[in-house]
Every structure is written in structure tokens, then in C-alpha cells.
Amino acid sequence: MSDPRPHFTSFRQRLLDRQRLFGTFVKLPTTQVIEMLGQIGYDFIIIDQEHAPLDRAMTDLMIFAARASNLAPVVRLAEFTEANVLSALDCGAMGIMVPHVASVEKAAAIVRAAHYSGGSRGFVGLSRASNWGSAGPVQHMALQDSQIAVIPMIEDQHAIDLAGDIARVEGIDALFVGRGDLTASFRDDPEAASKVGEIARRVAAAAKDADTPLMMLPTSRADFDFVASIGASAMVISSDHGFIRAAATAALKDYGA
């Protein structure tokens, strides 16, 4: 039976086209969960180096499993360095997500690190990204530059007013609104939820004005409707941790414990 989803290499174009995409964060150092997500029908996964114990070797295996399952692998870096970008992309990631992008200069540096043409990405001819040399050097570089998605996270209060400028940096393909860190920044403020909701609207408006796609993590069906209404087209639904906890909790309740 053929997979009805477009090939994982079309992820960036589908993102730019504002197609409705569904993904999830993957934090467990395993490949089996990724295979299951591919069979279920998700479009992409975000391999979470920032908040999970995932080294380069495990990330490499997870990217391999995603590509084999026709899932677009995006890597959320633990921190931005050119070496971390190069590692993720050479392993075959179809995108990078970078936390705490709060300046145009940082956004531009991320774009340079992720691209060959006009950028500083180091070249290697034999890698998963190049299908182990099946594409010649020039074709490989052109394909990577056209297929890799660069997604900064707007999750700091001092980044909010700069969201539009960050979105306009050539080579930025989408903005992700990190409502978790934004909410945490308000500590015990009882108005935190409403304040973050307004921030999300502001960032969404800035992204729309810059003609840049928006990616968000809805926390419920009602929240899904909210983020869709402000323009999010790529949806990150929970995480492998979240799915396991929710299913395990529901099972225990169902059996009367």
C-alpha cells in the first residue's frame, strides 16, 4: 500500500505553502516510537535535543528512522552553534528549530550556518543528506538549500517586538511561538495565560505581515481552534512523553485504579 503523504523532502515547501501539517516532539532516545508515528500518518517530528538526553549518535538514528518512515525530521538544537547546525543537517534533518532567537543578527547567523549558497555550511560529499553521494556536489548543495527549513523560536519577552524583523530575514521559513517559556517568564502572575495569548496574537500578526508561516503547539481542541484562527498552519501536537502519560493515565482510570 502506497503512502498517501507527500515525500518528506517536500516538508519545507509544504510549510511555505501553509498546508496543514501535523507533527510532535520526540524526546525518547528510541527509533520505534518514530516508526509508529510515521505509520499513524504524522507529517514531521521535532527531535528535541534541547530538553532530552539526545546525543549526536542517537539523533542520527532517529533521523534515519524518520526518513525511512516518510516523516520529515526537524531537530530542535540544544543551542545554536554552526557545528550543531552542521551535525543535524549532515545527518539528514530536513529542518532545524532554534530556541531563544531574540535578534535579527542571530536569525541571520542561523540562516548562514544552514545554507551553502551565501552561507557558511561546511561541505561533505558522502552523508545521509546527500544520499551518500548519489547526488553530485552541485546538485546536493542546491537541493539542500531548497529543502532545509529554518525555524526560530520566539519565546522571550524581549523578542516579541522583533518578531516581524526576524521573520523578514531572508532564509527564515517559519516562526514558532514558544508559549511555554513565555508563560514561565510571568512566574505566578494570575494573568499569565491571557498575556501569553495576546503575545501569540502579536507574533502571529507580525508573521502574517512578513508573509512568514507560523508553527504552534496547541494544548487542547479549543486551543487548536485559537492557534488556527490566528494563522498557525503547522501544528505540533504534544510529545512522545505526553502521549505515553495521557494513554497510561487513561488506561489506569479505565481499569478502576
HELIX and SHEET records of a PDB file:
HELIX    1   1 PHE A    8  SER A   10  5                                   3    
HELIX    2   2 PHE A   11  LEU A   16  1                                   6    
HELIX    3   3 GLN A   32  ILE A   40  1                                   9    
HELIX    4   4 ARG A   56  ALA A   68  1                                  13    
HELIX    5   5 GLU A   82  ASP A   90  1                                   9    
HELIX    6   6 VAL A  104  ALA A  114  1                                  11    
HELIX    7   7 ARG A  128  SER A  130  5                                   3    
HELIX    8   8 PRO A  137  GLN A  147  1                                  11    
HELIX    9   9 GLN A  157  LEU A  162  5                                   6    
HELIX   10  10 ALA A  163  ALA A  167  1                                   5    
HELIX   11  11 ARG A  179  SER A  185  1                                   7    
HELIX   12  12 ALA A  192  ASP A  209  1                                  18    
HELIX   13  13 ARG A  221  SER A  229  1                                   9    
HELIX   14  14 ASP A  240  ASP A  254  1                                  15    
SHEET    1   A 9 LEU A  21  VAL A  26  0                                        
SHEET    2   A 9 PHE A  44  ASP A  48  1                                        
SHEET    3   A 9 ALA A  72  ARG A  76  1                                        
SHEET    4   A 9 GLY A  95  VAL A  98  1                                        
SHEET    5   A 9 ALA A 149  ILE A 154  1                                        
SHEET    6   A 9 LEU A 175  VAL A 177  1                                        
SHEET    7   A 9 LEU A 214  MET A 216  1                                        
SHEET    8   A 9 ALA A 234  SER A 239  1                                        
SHEET    9   A 9 LEU A  21  VAL A  26  1                                        
END                                                                             
